[in-house]
Amino acid sequence: MKTIVEERGPAPSPERQSFAVSTTASVGVHANLKTILVPLDFSRPATEALDYATELAKPFTARIHLVYVQTPDEACDVPAAGHLMRECAESVTFLREKLSAIRQGSQQFWPENCHIRTGRAHEEICELARELPVDLIVIASRGNKGLKRVVLGSTAERVARFSPCPVLVVRKRKDRSRVPLGLGSAPKGLAIRKILAPVDFSQCSMAGAMYAAFLSRTLKAKLCLFHVIQSPAPIVMNRPETSFPNGTNLNLANARLDMEAFSKLGFLQKVEPAIEIRTGRPVDEICREASQSDVDLVVISTHGRTGFERATIGSVAEQVARYAECPVLIVPSRCSNY
């Protein structure tokens, strides 16, 4: 007869117990939001992302740059290449007219702030972000070539993976009254009243928490620090008479202590964040909390304990950006400016 028991979580290490002491003195807040880049393909989601960026820029007095990336013409060696090149030139003229139309009615979109690039979309967007440089990229979750709902658009996903700065993936909520989006029909003002910041107490997740605190202070929004205790994997034992203590209560107690210490870090002193702890699968619990009507934005680091030290999004952040019902701001933990 086999008995299934829960695997007891490891006891907290001295290094983890003292993380608050070691980071309080060394971590400073140097967040800045003065330049925003908005990729456009003139689809409805892209214009909604532009509207979101325009409203977000106001409290920061940030400048907005617009970029359109056209696919390179790979047909120069085929017959009628001249005709194709004329069509390409006409499309450039059309794009400039579209950008000019967007500039009307707003003093933020100057000619020098409008860019047309040729190449692979995510590469050109990230390269322009480095050249300017920009503090934030605001991009729609899907555009003309995106999928309907389940997965993040390939361009947005790749931009988030390789971006040198934070990326805000805009998605319209089912309840449209929460985050006003849509050019011409949206009420003035951006409703960000509550920010959800998932943390796992790693140095990587610190970047997301710091950026969330920065936004909370500037936008006068409530901040909720959110931690998920991973459900322990069951193990199979051949000795039914053997009993093991359940580590759930111990893990919960340790998480509460860690959250208490984390919330007292210097950059959170003037924010007074709320604390929430859940048990389950991190992606499911974060998305479930994000689906609540009072959560307007999720701010999460690219990779934490389950991530990889390479140019890919951590699996948790990537899936949250795919499935969350509200906008998600992804902060690369490799960024040193936050």
Buried (B, 14 or more C-beta within 10 A) or exposed (E): EEBEBBEBBEEBEEEBBEBBEEBBEEBEBEBEBEBBBBBBBBBBBBBBBBBBBBBBBEBBEBBBBBBBBBEEEEEEEEEEEEEBEEEBEEEBEEBBEBBEEBBEEEEBBEEEBBBBBEEBBBBBBBBBBEEBEBBBBBBBBBBEEBEEEEBBBBBBBBBBBBBBBBBBBBBBBEEEEBBBBEEEEBEEEBBBBBBBBBBBBBEBBBBBBBBBBBBBBEBEBBBBBBBBBBBBEEEEBEEEEEEEEEBBEBBBEBBEEBBEBBBEBBBBEEBEBEBBBBBEBBBBBBBBBBBEEEBBBBBBBBBBEBBEEEEBBBBBBBBBBBBBBBBBBBBBBEBEBB
